[in-house]
Amino acid sequence: MNALPAREGYRLWAPRYNAETAVSHLEERLVAEFVAPTEDRALLDVGCGTARRLSQANASIAVGIDLAPEMLARSQGKITLAAADALALPLRDGWFDVVWCRLVIGHVRDCTAAYAELSRVCRSGGAVIVTDFHPDAFAAGHRRTFRDASGTVVEVEHHVHLPGAQVAAADQAGLTLLAQREGAVGPEVREFFANANRLDAYHSQLGLNVVLALSFQKSAA
């Protein structure tokens, strides 16, 4: 299977993207565990997709950036949205209290450049939350895939960034690691496999890390 570039893949994924998956469920729980409140804060979501998470954050300022206009077109709520590249955010320095980059960094070849941009738009003392498809899952043969409108399985390109490499890139950008967590296949997501009639896959993947979550704080100026 040939992997599509992120822009093309998410254009096709947009109509079905809001359906929750085992990976997105685990990712949401890991982010919620980090001490980085968004209520009444200025929040930026880089790679926001349909902005479904952003719309629930109760932020005083909510801004979403995504590479695919087709994803943004499916957003709801009063949110400021723009189609742009994560490596060239059309935003001024130090504007946001909290910056999310959720399940996106793996679609970017140069994670050092991505972390530099995430840090640039975050205020001193602010929080940067990054999640990724876990390298353990990729090593086990899993890929970033979805089914398009015809039911065909489509793979989206993914670049493996090991946790150590991401922490080093973040440190270079002035971000200090506060916490690192993993989300693994377990009873919490069994129903997703059951609903897809894939309990055999569930049992074979028990304990496999599928989500990596990193919480950073931007150093004071």
QUILINQUI-V471127 format. One record per residue. N is the residue number from 0. RES is the residue in one letter. SS is DSSP state (@ for helix, = for strand, . for the rest). Layout:
n: [N | N]
res: [RES | RES]
ss: [SS | SS]
//
This chain:
n: [0 | 1 | 2 | 3 | 4 | 5 | 6 | 7 | 8 | 9 | 10 | 11 | 12 | 13 | 14 | 15 | 16 | 17 | 18 | 19 | 20 | 21 | 22 | 23 | 24 | 25 | 26 | 27 | 28 | 29 | 30 | 31 | 32 | 33 | 34 | 35 | 36 | 37 | 38 | 39 | 40 | 41 | 42 | 43 | 44 | 45 | 46 | 47 | 48 | 49 | 50 | 51 | 52 | 53 | 54 | 55 | 56 | 57 | 58 | 59 | 60 | 61 | 62 | 63 | 64 | 65 | 66 | 67 | 68 | 69 | 70 | 71 | 72 | 73 | 74 | 75 | 76 | 77 | 78 | 79 | 80 | 81 | 82 | 83 | 84 | 85 | 86 | 87 | 88 | 89 | 90 | 91 | 92 | 93 | 94 | 95 | 96 | 97 | 98 | 99 | 100 | 101 | 102 | 103 | 104 | 105 | 106 | 107 | 108 | 109 | 110 | 111 | 112 | 113 | 114 | 115 | 116 | 117 | 118 | 119 | 120 | 121 | 122 | 123 | 124 | 125 | 126 | 127 | 128 | 129 | 130 | 131 | 132 | 133 | 134 | 135 | 136 | 137 | 138 | 139 | 140 | 141 | 142 | 143 | 144 | 145 | 146 | 147 | 148 | 149 | 150 | 151 | 152 | 153 | 154 | 155 | 156 | 157 | 158 | 159 | 160 | 161 | 162 | 163 | 164 | 165 | 166 | 167 | 168 | 169 | 170 | 171 | 172 | 173 | 174 | 175 | 176 | 177 | 178 | 179 | 180 | 181 | 182 | 183 | 184 | 185 | 186 | 187 | 188 | 189 | 190 | 191 | 192 | 193 | 194 | 195 | 196 | 197 | 198 | 199 | 200 | 201 | 202 | 203 | 204 | 205 | 206 | 207 | 208 | 209 | 210 | 211 | 212 | 213 | 214 | 215 | 216 | 217 | 218 | 219 | 220]
res: [M | N | A | L | P | A | R | E | G | Y | R | L | W | A | P | R | Y | N | A | E | T | A | V | S | H | L | E | E | R | L | V | A | E | F | V | A | P | T | E | D | R | A | L | L | D | V | G | C | G | T | A | R | R | L | S | Q | A | N | A | S | I | A | V | G | I | D | L | A | P | E | M | L | A | R | S | Q | G | K | I | T | L | A | A | A | D | A | L | A | L | P | L | R | D | G | W | F | D | V | V | W | C | R | L | V | I | G | H | V | R | D | C | T | A | A | Y | A | E | L | S | R | V | C | R | S | G | G | A | V | I | V | T | D | F | H | P | D | A | F | A | A | G | H | R | R | T | F | R | D | A | S | G | T | V | V | E | V | E | H | H | V | H | L | P | G | A | Q | V | A | A | A | D | Q | A | G | L | T | L | L | A | Q | R | E | G | A | V | G | P | E | V | R | E | F | F | A | N | A | N | R | L | D | A | Y | H | S | Q | L | G | L | N | V | V | L | A | L | S | F | Q | K | S | A | A]
ss: [. | . | . | = | . | @ | @ | @ | @ | @ | @ | @ | @ | @ | @ | @ | . | . | . | . | . | @ | @ | @ | @ | @ | @ | @ | @ | @ | @ | @ | @ | . | . | . | . | . | . | . | . | = | = | = | = | = | . | . | . | . | . | . | . | @ | @ | @ | . | . | . | . | = | = | = | = | = | = | . | . | @ | @ | @ | @ | . | . | . | . | . | . | . | = | = | = | = | . | . | . | . | . | . | . | . | . | . | . | . | = | = | = | = | = | = | = | . | . | @ | @ | @ | . | . | . | @ | @ | @ | @ | @ | @ | @ | @ | @ | @ | . | = | = | = | = | = | = | = | = | = | = | = | = | . | @ | @ | @ | @ | @ | . | . | . | . | . | = | = | = | . | . | . | . | . | = | = | = | = | . | . | . | . | . | . | @ | @ | @ | @ | @ | @ | @ | @ | @ | @ | . | . | = | = | = | = | = | = | = | = | = | = | . | . | @ | @ | @ | @ | @ | @ | @ | @ | @ | . | . | . | @ | @ | @ | @ | @ | @ | @ | . | . | . | = | = | = | = | = | = | = | = | = | = | . | . | .]
//
